[in-house]
Amino acid sequence: MSESKRSYFNDSPIEAADDDRYGVTGFAESIAKSITRMQKPVGTTIALNGPWGSGKSSVVNLIRAALAQSGSDKLVVSDFKCWWYRGEEALALAFLQSLNGTLRTSLGDKVRDLIPSITQRLLQAGPTIGAAVTLASGAPLTALFTGGSKFVSTFFPQGDTLEKTFQKLAKILADEDRRFLVVIDDIDRLSPDEAIAIFRLVKSVGRLPNIMYLLVFDRDLAEKAVQERFPSEGPHFLEKIVQAGFEVPAPLQTDLNEAVLTAIQEICGDPEEAQIVRIMNLFYDIVAPYMATPRHVARYENAISVTWPAVAGEVSLADFIALEALRLYEPGLFRAIRSRKEEACGVSNQHNGNQNHDDRLEPFLDDVPVSRHDLAKVALQRLFPKLENMGYGGDWISHWDAERRVCIEAHFDTYFRLTLSDETLPTKIIEEMAKRADDADFIKMTMRAAAKAIRRNGKSMVPVYLDELTTHAARVDKGKVTAFLGALFEIHDEIDLDVDSERGFGGIANTSLRYHWLLRRVTRERFTPEERSNVLVAAIQNAALGWLVDFASSAIGDHEEERKQGPKRDEDCLVQASAIEPVRKLALHTIRTAAANGSLIDHRDLVYVLYRWRDLLGGDSTEVREWTGARILEDPSLVALARDFTGRSWSMGMGGFGSLGDRVSKATVVAQISDDTEIIDPKAFRARLKEIAAGGKLNQDDLNTVQTLLDAWDRKRAGNDGLFDR
C-alpha cells in the first residue's frame, strides 16, 4: 500500500495509479489517449462531470500522469486555478493572464506583439474587461458593450482591428505543431455567475486553434445555474461549449466497502474472531449505506483515525464504527441517541414490552429525514437491543457489558467522549441557566446531567458548571436567586461526588466549597445583610442533609468567631445573628429525621454529620452516642460505620539527608477514630468489629472494610499511622 493511502489526515486527490482504489485509471487513460490523438483542435472543450466527492480531481491527476507517460513533447498542459479568484472581472483578467502566460512561455516572440503585458494592459482595462467575455467567434466589434473601444485600445494598441489581431494570433497557433491543453478544475467552488463567466470565456476568447480545454464540474449544478440565469437556454448552453463530455464512473459499492474495511483494520487493528459477525452486521446495515462516494470514505477514514485512539480498548469496535458513521452522516440521529441514554440502554422491562414498537423508536427520528427513517430504525435496533421488537432477559446484560457495548449505561458515555468539550461550557448553556434560574426542575435536571458527564480526568462536569456559574453569577436575576439556590441546595448530596474532591497536597476544593463560593458571589453586593440572610434561610428549607449541616456549621461558626476574635461585619457572615437559632433547629430536625428513618447510616459524609450533630447540641454527645450505640449492634450498620471511620490522609516526603523529596502526595489509610472519640463508644465499637471479623459471616468486601479499619486503628494506637514515613 502506498504512503498516501495511509495518510488519513489528507483528503487530497490521488496522484498515481498505484493509489487508485476505485478502478478509474482505465477511464482516465482513455481520456488521455483521446486528447493525444486529437488533431487540429479549435478551442475544443472536454468536460469531466461528476457530483461532489466522486473523485473528479483524482481522475484529472490520473489523466495528467497518463499524458506525461505518453512522452509527447507536442502537448503543453497548463492549469487555471479558477477558484483562486472572486468576481467575474477578476476571473476574466486571470483567465486571459493565464492564457497569455502559457502562450508566451511556449511561443515567445511570435505572440509578443499580439498579447500585451497582462500586468500593465489588462489592469488598465479595469471595468471594461467584461467586454472580453462577450466576444464570440466572428462577432463584430459593435457587439461589445459600452467601453469596448477602451478595451480594444488597451489590449491591441497597434491600430489593428480586434478581428485582425485575433486572425494573426489564430494563424500563428494554427501553424504550430504543438497543442495546448488548459485544465480548469474546481468550477464547482465558484458562484453560479462566476461559473457561467468561465464557460463564456472558454466559448469566446479561448476559441483558438490548437487550444483545448478540460473543464471539470458537476453538470447538474452547472445546468441549474444556467437555468436560473438564462431560462431559455437550459442544457443547450453547455452543449454549445462542450464538444465531448464524460461522466466520472461511479465506484462500485464493493470497492467503497473494501476501502472502508481496510481503513478500519489498519486504524483499529484486527478484531477478535468472535466479534467479526457483529462487526459486519453493523457495517453493512449502518456504515456502508452512507459511503456513497470516495470523499465519504476519505472523511470517515480521517474521522476514525482521530477518534479511535481516544477510546481504543474501552468500547466495542462494532458499535464504534457504527456510531462514527452516524456522527458524520446522520447527526440528528446521533444527537438523539446521546440525549436519550435511559431510553436506549439496558433491556426491555414490562412497560417497554407493552409499548408499541414504533412508538419507542419515533422520539429518536425527529431530526432524521423521512427518506432515511427505515435506515435509522435498523441502526437503532442493531445498537440497542432494548429497541428491538423482542425481549431480552437480564442475563444478556453481563454479556453485553463484557463487550463494552453502547447499550450498557456504564459504557455509553465513553462513545460520546469527543463530542463535547469537557473544559468549558458554551455561553448559551450558562445563559439558559441564568434565564431559567427560577425553574427548579430545570436547574436540578441540568446539574444531575453534569454529575453523569465524566471528563477525561475522571471528574464530573459539576465543578465546571459551578465554577462557570460563580463567574457569571451576576447574570442570575436578583428576584430568582432564592429559587435558584434552593434548587441547588436540594440536590447537593446527589452531585457531591468523591471524584470531584481535590485530594492530595494543596487540594482544597470540593463541591461544598464551590457552593459557598457561588452563594457568596450571587448574593454579595446585591442584597443588604438582612435581605441576604432571608434569602439563604428560605433557600435551605428543603436542602439536602449534607449541605444543610455544612451550611449551619459555617453560619454558626461565623458568629462564634465574632465572640472569640471581636465583632465581624454583617456582610461577612452568612446570615444575621437572629437567623442562627432557626438554622440550627432546622439542621437538627433534619438530622434526627434521617436518623429515625434509617437514611443517615448511608450518608456519604456520615462521620462529619455525626460530629456536627454533637456541635448543634452545644457539644453534648449523649444523643449521638445513643444512636451510634444502637447501630453497632446491627451488622450492616456496623460495616457502614467501619467504612466511614476509615479515611485517607495525604502526605509528601520532604527529602533531606541527601535524598530528594516527593513530587506528588501519597495516600495513607488512617483511622478517623481514637480511644477517646466522643460520638461513639470506642471500646464497644472495637469489640464488635473484632467479633464480626472473626465470626465468618461477612462477605469478603465487608470483611476487608472491617479489617482495614482495625489495622489502621492499631497503627494509630501504636503511634505508627504512616503519616510521616520519611
C-alpha positions in Angstrom: 0.0 0.0 0.0 1.4 3.4 -0.9 2.1 6.0 1.7 -0.7 8.3 0.5 -3.2 5.6 1.4 -2.0 5.6 5.0 -2.3 9.3 5.4 -5.7 9.5 6.8 -5.5 13.2 7.6 -5.2 14.1 3.9 -8.3 14.5 1.8 -6.2 15.4 -1.3 -6.9 13.6 -4.6 -4.7 10.7 -5.6 -1.7 11.4 -7.8 -0.9 8.0 -9.3 -2.5 4.8 -10.5 -1.0 2.8 -7.6 -3.4 4.7 -5.3 -6.5 4.0 -7.3 -8.8 2.0 -5.1 -11.9 2.5 -7.3 -10.8 1.4 -10.8 -10.8 4.7 -12.6 -7.3 4.5 -14.0 -8.5 2.9 -17.3 -11.1 5.6 -17.7 -8.5 8.4 -17.2 -6.1 6.7 -19.6 -8.8 6.6 -22.3 -9.5 10.3 -22.0 -5.7 11.0 -22.1 -5.4 8.9 -25.2 -8.3 10.8 -26.9 -6.5 14.1 -26.0 -3.2 13.0 -27.5 -4.9 11.8 -30.7 -6.9 14.9 -31.2 -5.8 16.7 -34.4 -6.1 20.4 -35.1 -8.5 21.3 -32.3 -10.0 24.8 -32.2 -10.9 25.6 -28.7 -12.1 22.1 -28.3 -13.6 21.6 -24.9 -13.8 18.3 -23.0 -16.0 18.1 -19.9 -15.3 15.8 -17.0 -18.6 15.6 -15.0 -19.3 14.2 -11.6 -21.1 15.0 -8.3 -19.4 16.3 -5.1 -16.9 13.7 -3.8 -17.0 11.5 -6.9 -13.2 11.8 -7.4 -13.1 14.2 -10.3 -9.8 15.8 -9.2 -8.3 12.3 -8.8 -9.2 11.5 -12.4 -7.7 14.7 -13.6 -4.4 13.8 -11.9 -4.5 10.3 -13.5 -5.1 12.0 -16.9 -2.0 14.2 -16.3 0.0 11.1 -15.3 -1.1 9.3 -18.5 -0.3 12.3 -20.7 3.2 12.6 -19.1 3.8 8.9 -19.7 3.0 9.3 -23.3 6.3 11.1 -23.8 4.9 13.5 -26.3 6.6 16.9 -26.4 3.9 18.3 -28.7 1.4 18.8 -25.9 1.7 21.6 -23.4 -0.5 21.2 -20.3 -1.3 24.2 -18.0 -3.7 24.9 -15.2 -6.1 27.7 -14.5 -6.9 27.8 -10.8 -10.3 29.5 -11.2 -11.3 29.2 -7.5 -8.4 31.5 -6.5 -10.3 34.5 -7.9 -13.6 36.0 -6.9 -15.9 38.1 -9.2 -16.4 38.0 -13.0 -13.9 40.8 -13.7 -11.2 39.1 -11.6 -11.8 35.8 -13.3 -11.7 37.3 -16.8 -8.4 39.1 -16.0 -6.9 35.9 -14.5 -8.1 33.7 -17.4 -6.5 35.9 -20.0 -3.4 36.3 -18.0 -3.1 32.6 -17.6 -3.6 32.0 -21.3 -1.1 34.8 -22.1 1.5 33.3 -19.8 1.1 29.8 -21.4 1.4 31.0 -25.0 4.3 33.4 -24.4 6.2 30.8 -22.5 5.8 28.3 -25.4 5.7 30.7 -28.4 8.0 33.6 -27.2 8.4 36.5 -29.7 5.7 35.1 -32.0 3.0 36.5 -29.9 4.8 39.2 -28.0 3.2 42.0 -30.1 -0.2 40.3 -30.2 -0.8 39.8 -26.5 0.3 42.8 -24.4 1.8 42.5 -21.0 -1.0 41.4 -18.7 0.3 43.2 -15.6 0.1 46.6 -17.4 -2.6 46.2 -20.1 -5.3 44.1 -18.5 -5.4 46.0 -15.3 -5.7 49.3 -17.3 -8.9 47.9 -18.8 -10.5 47.7 -15.4 -14.3 47.9 -15.5 -14.4 47.2 -19.3 -12.8 43.8 -19.0 -16.3 42.3 -19.2 -16.2 43.1 -22.9 -13.9 40.2 -23.4 -16.4 37.8 -22.1 -19.0 38.8 -24.8 -16.6 38.1 -27.7 -17.9 35.3 -29.8 -16.3 33.8 -32.9 -17.0 36.1 -35.8 -18.8 38.7 -33.7 -18.4 42.2 -34.9 -16.8 44.9 -32.8 -20.2 46.5 -32.4 -21.3 43.5 -30.3 -19.1 44.8 -27.5 -21.0 46.8 -24.8 -20.1 50.3 -23.7 -16.4 50.8 -23.1 -15.4 48.3 -25.7 -13.3 50.9 -27.5 -11.2 51.4 -24.4 -10.8 47.6 -24.2 -9.6 47.5 -27.8 -7.2 50.4 -27.4 -5.7 48.9 -24.2 -5.2 45.4 -25.4 -4.4 45.9 -29.1 -2.7 49.4 -29.3 -1.0 48.9 -32.7 -4.1 50.1 -34.5 -5.2 46.8 -35.9 -8.9 45.9 -35.6 -9.8 43.4 -33.0 -10.8 40.8 -35.6 -7.4 41.3 -37.4 -5.4 40.8 -34.3 -7.3 37.6 -33.5 -6.7 36.4 -37.0 -3.0 36.9 -36.6 -2.9 35.0 -33.3 -5.1 32.2 -34.8 -2.7 31.9 -37.8 0.3 31.6 -35.5 -1.4 29.0 -33.4 -2.7 27.1 -36.5 0.9 26.8 -37.9 2.2 25.3 -34.7 2.8 21.6 -34.4 2.1 21.8 -30.7 -1.2 21.8 -28.9 -2.2 23.4 -25.6 -4.4 21.8 -23.0 -5.8 24.2 -20.3 -7.2 22.3 -17.3 -9.9 24.2 -15.3 -10.8 22.2 -12.2 -12.9 23.1 -9.2 -15.5 25.0 -11.1 -18.0 23.7 -8.5 -16.4 26.0 -5.9 -17.4 29.1 -7.9 -20.7 31.0 -7.5 -23.2 30.5 -10.3 -22.3 33.8 -12.0 -18.6 33.0 -11.8 -19.1 29.5 -13.3 -21.1 30.9 -16.2 -18.3 33.5 -16.7 -15.8 30.7 -17.1 -18.0 28.9 -19.7 -18.4 32.1 -21.7 -14.7 32.9 -21.6 -13.9 29.5 -23.0 -16.5 29.8 -25.7 -15.3 33.3 -26.8 -11.8 34.5 -26.2 -10.5 31.0 -25.7 -11.7 29.6 -29.0 -8.4 29.4 -30.8 -6.6 26.8 -33.0 -4.6 24.1 -31.2 -6.1 25.1 -27.9 -8.1 22.5 -25.9 -9.8 22.8 -22.5 -10.6 20.2 -19.9 -13.4 21.6 -17.8 -14.2 19.7 -14.5 -17.6 20.3 -12.9 -20.9 18.9 -11.6 -23.1 19.0 -14.7 -26.3 19.1 -12.6 -25.2 22.2 -10.7 -24.0 23.9 -13.8 -27.3 23.3 -15.7 -29.2 24.6 -12.6 -27.0 27.8 -12.6 -27.6 28.3 -16.3 -31.3 27.7 -15.9 -31.5 30.4 -13.2 -29.7 33.0 -15.3 -30.8 32.0 -18.8 -34.2 30.1 -18.6 -34.5 29.8 -22.3 -31.1 28.1 -22.8 -31.2 25.2 -20.4 -28.8 22.4 -21.3 -28.3 23.9 -24.8 -25.9 26.5 -23.3 -23.4 23.8 -22.2 -23.9 21.8 -25.4 -22.7 24.8 -27.4 -19.5 25.0 -25.4 -18.6 21.3 -24.7 -17.7 19.1 -27.6 -17.2 15.9 -25.6 -18.4 15.1 -22.1 -17.5 12.2 -19.8 -19.1 11.2 -16.5 -16.7 10.0 -13.8 -17.6 6.3 -13.3 -19.4 5.7 -10.1 -17.3 3.4 -7.9 -18.6 0.0 -7.2 -20.1 -0.2 -3.8 -18.0 -3.2 -3.1 -14.8 -1.1 -3.8 -16.1 1.6 -1.4 -16.8 -1.0 1.2 -13.4 -2.6 0.8 -11.7 0.8 1.2 -13.6 1.5 4.5 -13.0 -2.0 5.9 -9.3 -1.8 5.0 -9.1 1.6 6.8 -10.8 0.2 9.9 -8.4 -2.7 10.0 -5.3 -0.5 9.6 -6.5 2.1 12.2 -8.3 -0.1 14.7 -6.5 -3.4 14.3 -7.7 -6.9 13.6 -10.9 -7.8 15.5 -11.3 -10.9 17.5 -12.9 -13.8 15.7 -15.9 -13.7 17.9 -16.5 -10.1 17.0 -16.4 -10.4 13.2 -20.1 -11.4 12.6 -21.5 -8.5 14.6 -19.0 -6.0 13.1 -20.0 -7.0 9.6 -23.7 -6.8 10.6 -23.3 -3.2 11.8 -21.0 -2.3 8.9 -23.5 -3.4 6.2 -26.6 -2.1 8.0 -25.2 1.2 9.3 -21.8 2.2 7.8 -22.0 1.1 4.2 -25.2 2.9 3.3 -23.6 6.2 4.0 -20.4 5.5 1.9 -21.7 6.8 -1.5 -18.5 8.4 -2.9 -14.8 8.3 -2.4 -15.0 11.6 -0.4 -17.4 10.0 2.1 -14.9 7.2 2.6 -12.0 9.6 3.0 -13.9 11.7 5.5 -14.8 8.6 7.5 -11.2 7.4 7.5 -9.9 10.7 8.7 -12.5 10.8 11.5 -11.8 7.3 12.9 -8.1 7.9 12.8 -8.6 10.8 15.3 -11.4 9.3 17.5 -10.3 5.7 17.8 -7.1 6.3 19.8 -9.1 8.1 22.5 -11.4 5.1 23.1 -9.4 2.1 22.0 -9.8 -0.8 24.3 -12.7 0.9 26.1 -15.5 0.3 23.6 -16.9 -2.3 21.2 -15.3 -1.9 17.8 -18.6 -2.8 16.1 -20.5 -0.1 18.0 -17.7 2.4 17.5 -17.6 2.2 13.7 -21.4 2.4 13.5 -21.7 5.5 15.8 -18.9 7.3 13.9 -20.9 6.8 10.7 -24.0 8.3 12.3 -22.0 11.2 13.9 -20.7 12.2 10.4 -23.6 11.5 8.2 -26.7 11.2 10.4 -26.0 13.9 13.1 -29.7 14.3 14.0 -29.9 10.6 15.0 -26.6 10.7 16.7 -27.7 13.7 18.9 -31.0 11.9 19.7 -29.1 8.8 20.9 -26.7 10.9 23.0 -29.6 12.6 24.8 -31.8 9.5 25.4 -29.5 7.2 27.2 -32.1 5.8 29.6 -34.5 5.1 26.8 -31.9 3.2 24.8 -29.8 1.3 27.3 -30.5 -1.9 29.1 -33.2 -4.5 28.3 -36.9 -4.2 27.9 -39.0 -4.0 31.0 -42.7 -4.7 31.4 -43.5 -1.1 30.4 -41.4 -1.3 27.3 -43.0 -4.6 26.4 -46.4 -3.1 26.4 -45.4 -0.1 24.4 -45.8 -0.1 20.7 -42.5 -0.9 19.0 -42.6 2.0 16.6 -43.6 4.3 19.4 -40.3 3.5 21.1 -38.3 4.5 18.0 -40.2 7.6 17.0 -38.6 10.0 19.5 -35.2 9.3 18.0 -36.3 10.2 14.5 -37.4 13.8 14.9 -34.3 15.2 13.1 -33.9 12.4 10.6 -35.2 12.9 7.0 -38.2 10.7 6.4 -36.5 9.1 3.4 -33.9 7.6 5.9 -36.3 6.5 8.7 -36.0 2.9 7.8 -32.3 3.0 7.8 -32.3 4.9 11.1 -34.6 2.3 12.7 -32.4 -0.6 11.7 -29.4 1.3 13.2 -31.2 1.9 16.5 -32.2 -1.8 16.8 -28.7 -3.0 15.9 -27.1 -0.8 18.5 -29.7 -1.1 21.2 -31.5 -4.4 21.8 -33.9 -2.7 24.1 -35.4 -1.1 21.0 -35.8 -4.3 19.1 -39.2 -5.9 18.7 -38.4 -8.7 21.0 -37.5 -9.2 24.7 -34.1 -9.9 26.2 -33.6 -11.2 29.7 -31.3 -9.6 32.3 -28.7 -12.3 31.7 -27.8 -10.7 28.5 -26.5 -7.6 30.4 -23.3 -9.3 31.6 -22.6 -10.5 28.0 -23.0 -7.0 26.5 -21.1 -5.5 29.4 -18.1 -7.8 28.7 -18.1 -6.5 25.1 -18.3 -2.9 26.4 -21.3 -2.2 24.1 -23.0 1.2 23.9 -26.3 -0.3 25.1 -24.8 -0.6 28.6 -25.1 2.6 30.6 -21.7 2.2 32.2 -20.1 2.3 28.8 -22.5 4.7 27.0 -20.8 8.0 27.8 -17.4 6.7 26.5 -18.7 6.6 23.0 -19.5 10.3 23.1 -16.3 11.4 24.8 -15.1 13.5 21.9 -18.4 15.2 21.0 -18.5 17.8 23.8 -15.7 19.8 25.3 -15.2 18.9 29.0 -13.2 22.0 29.8 -15.6 24.9 29.0 -19.3 25.4 28.7 -20.9 27.1 25.7 -22.1 30.5 26.7 -25.7 29.6 25.7 -25.8 26.9 28.5 -24.9 29.4 31.2 -27.3 32.0 29.7 -30.1 29.5 29.7 -29.4 28.5 33.3 -29.4 32.2 34.3 -32.6 32.8 32.4 -34.4 29.8 33.9 -32.8 30.2 37.4 -36.3 30.1 39.0 -37.2 26.8 37.2 -36.2 24.4 39.9 -36.8 21.3 37.8 -34.6 22.6 35.0 -31.7 23.5 37.3 -31.8 20.2 39.1 -32.0 18.3 35.8 -29.1 20.2 34.3 -26.9 19.6 37.4 -27.8 15.9 37.5 -26.7 15.6 33.9 -23.5 17.4 34.8 -22.8 14.8 37.5 -23.2 12.0 35.0 -20.9 13.6 32.4 -17.4 12.3 33.0 -14.4 14.3 31.9 -11.1 12.8 30.7 -9.6 13.4 34.1 -12.2 11.2 35.7 -14.1 14.1 37.3 -17.6 15.0 36.5 -18.8 18.3 34.9 -20.2 19.5 38.2 -17.1 21.6 39.2 -17.1 23.1 35.7 -20.7 24.1 35.9 -20.4 25.5 39.4 -17.2 27.5 38.5 -18.9 28.9 35.4 -22.0 29.9 37.4 -19.8 31.5 40.0 -18.0 33.5 37.3 -21.3 34.6 35.7 -23.4 34.9 39.0 -24.4 38.4 38.1 -26.5 37.1 35.2 -28.9 35.5 37.7 -31.8 37.9 38.2 -32.0 39.1 41.8 -35.6 38.0 42.0 -34.7 34.5 41.0 -31.8 33.9 43.5 -33.9 32.2 46.2 -35.4 29.7 43.8 -32.0 29.1 42.1 -30.1 28.5 45.3 -33.0 26.4 46.7 -32.8 24.0 43.7 -29.0 23.7 44.1 -29.2 23.1 47.8 -31.8 20.4 47.4 -29.6 18.2 45.1 -26.3 19.0 46.8 -25.8 15.5 48.2 -26.7 13.9 44.8 -24.0 15.8 42.9 -21.4 15.9 45.7 -19.2 13.2 44.3 -15.9 11.8 45.7 -14.3 12.1 42.2 -14.8 15.9 42.3 -13.0 16.4 45.6 -9.5 17.7 45.1 -7.3 15.4 47.2 -3.7 15.5 48.0 -1.2 18.1 48.9 -2.7 21.6 48.2 -6.1 20.2 47.3 -8.9 22.1 49.0 -11.8 22.5 46.6 -14.8 20.2 46.7 -18.5 20.6 45.8 -19.5 22.1 49.1 -16.7 24.7 49.0 -17.8 25.6 45.4 -21.4 26.1 46.7 -20.1 28.5 49.3 -18.2 30.5 46.6 -21.3 30.5 44.4 -23.8 31.6 47.1 -21.5 34.4 48.2 -20.9 35.6 44.6 -24.6 35.5 43.7 -25.6 37.5 46.8 -22.7 39.7 47.7 -23.2 43.4 46.9 -26.7 42.7 45.5 -28.5 42.3 48.8 -28.4 44.0 52.2 -27.2 41.7 55.0 -30.8 41.3 56.2 -32.0 40.5 52.7 -29.3 38.0 52.1 -30.0 36.3 55.4 -33.7 36.0 54.5 -32.8 34.7 51.0 -30.4 32.0 52.4 -32.8 30.9 55.2 -35.6 30.5 52.6 -33.3 28.6 50.2 -32.2 26.0 52.8 -35.7 24.9 53.8 -35.6 21.8 51.6 -31.8 21.5 51.4 -30.1 18.1 51.3 -28.8 16.9 54.7 -25.1 17.1 53.9 -25.3 20.6 52.6 -27.7 21.8 55.4 -25.3 20.6 58.1 -22.4 22.2 56.3 -24.3 25.5 55.9 -25.4 25.5 59.5 -21.9 24.8 60.8 -20.5 27.7 58.7 -23.2 30.1 59.7 -22.8 29.3 63.4 -19.1 29.4 63.1 -19.2 32.9 61.7 -20.8 34.2 64.9 -18.6 32.1 67.2 -15.5 33.6 65.7 -17.1 37.0 66.4 -17.4 36.2 70.1 -13.8 34.9 70.2 -12.0 37.4 67.9 -14.2 40.5 68.1 -17.0 42.0 66.0 -17.4 40.9 62.4 -19.1 42.9 59.7 -22.7 41.7 58.9 -21.7 41.3 55.2 -19.0 38.8 56.2 -21.5 36.5 57.9 -23.7 34.0 56.0 -26.8 35.0 58.0 -27.6 37.5 60.7 -27.4 36.5 64.4 -31.2 36.5 64.5 -31.3 33.7 62.0 -28.9 31.4 63.8 -31.4 29.6 66.0 -33.8 28.9 63.2 -31.0 27.5 61.1 -29.7 25.4 64.0 -33.2 23.9 64.7 -33.8 23.1 61.0 -30.4 21.3 60.7 -31.0 19.4 63.9 -34.5 18.4 62.9 -33.2 17.2 59.5 -30.5 15.0 61.2 -33.0 13.5 63.6 -35.4 12.7 60.8 -32.7 10.9 58.8 -31.6 9.1 62.0 -35.2 7.9 62.6 -36.0 6.8 59.0 -32.7 4.9 58.5 -31.2 7.1 55.8 -28.5 8.6 58.0 -26.4 5.5 58.2 -26.0 5.5 54.4 -24.9 9.1 54.1 -21.5 9.5 52.4 -20.3 12.0 55.0 -21.7 10.1 58.0 -18.8 10.9 60.4 -18.9 14.6 59.5 -22.7 14.7 60.1 -22.3 13.0 63.5 -19.8 15.5 64.7 -22.0 18.4 63.5 -24.9 16.7 65.3 -22.9 16.9 68.5 -22.0 20.6 67.8 -25.6 21.6 67.2 -26.4 20.3 70.6 -23.7 22.5 72.2 -21.1 19.8 72.3 -23.2 17.3 74.1 -22.6 13.8 72.6 -25.2 11.9 74.5 -27.8 11.8 71.8 -25.3 10.9 69.1 -23.8 8.1 71.2 -27.2 6.6 71.8 -27.8 6.5 68.1 -24.4 5.0 67.2 -24.6 2.6 70.2 -27.8 1.1 68.7 -26.2 1.0 65.2 -23.1 -1.0 66.2 -25.4 -3.8 67.3 -26.6 -4.2 63.6 -24.1 -5.9 61.4 -24.9 -3.9 58.2 -24.7 -0.6 60.1 -21.5 -1.7 61.9 -19.9 -2.2 58.5 -21.1 1.2 57.3 -19.6 2.8 60.4 -16.4 1.0 59.8 -16.3 2.3 56.3 -16.9 5.9 57.3 -14.4 5.9 60.2 -11.7 4.8 57.7 -10.1 7.7 55.9 -7.1 8.7 53.8 -4.5 11.2 54.6 -2.3 12.7 52.0 1.4 13.5 52.7 4.6 14.2 50.8 8.1 13.1 51.6 10.1 16.3 52.0 13.6 14.8 51.5 16.7 15.6 53.4 20.0 14.0 54.3 20.9 13.7 50.6 17.5 12.3 49.5 15.1 14.0 47.1 11.6 14.8 48.2 8.4 13.5 46.6 6.9 15.4 43.6 3.4 14.1 44.4 1.4 13.4 47.5 1.0 9.9 48.9 -2.3 8.4 50.3 -2.2 6.7 53.6 -5.2 4.8 55.1 -5.9 6.2 58.6 -8.4 5.5 61.3 -10.6 8.5 62.0 -11.3 7.3 65.5 -9.3 7.0 68.7 -9.9 5.6 72.1 -11.4 8.8 73.4 -13.7 9.6 70.4 -16.9 11.2 71.8 -19.6 10.4 69.2 -19.3 6.7 69.6 -18.3 4.2 72.4 -14.8 3.3 71.1 -14.5 0.2 73.3 -17.8 -1.2 72.4 -17.3 -0.4 68.7 -13.9 -2.0 68.6 -15.1 -5.1 70.4 -18.0 -5.5 67.9 -15.6 -5.1 65.0 -13.3 -7.9 66.2 -16.4 -10.1 66.9 -17.8 -9.7 63.4 -14.4 -10.1 61.8 -13.9 -13.4 63.5 -17.5 -14.6 63.0 -17.1 -15.8 59.5 -20.4 -14.4 58.3 -19.2 -11.4 56.3 -18.6 -11.4 52.6 -15.1 -10.6 51.5 -15.7 -7.0 50.7 -17.3 -6.3 54.1 -14.6 -8.2 55.9 -11.9 -6.2 54.2 -13.7 -3.0 55.2 -13.7 -4.0 58.9 -10.2 -5.4 58.9 -8.8 -2.2 57.2 -10.2 -0.1 60.0 -8.9 -2.4 62.7 -5.4 -2.4 61.2 -5.4 1.4 60.8 -6.6 1.8 64.4 -3.9 -0.5 65.6 -1.3 1.6 63.8 -2.7 4.8 65.3 -2.6 3.3 68.8 1.0 2.3 68.3 1.9 5.8 67.1 2.7 4.5 63.6 -0.1 5.6 61.4 2.1 6.1 58.3 1.7 9.9 58.1 5.5 10.6 58.4 7.2 7.6 56.8 10.1 9.8 55.6 
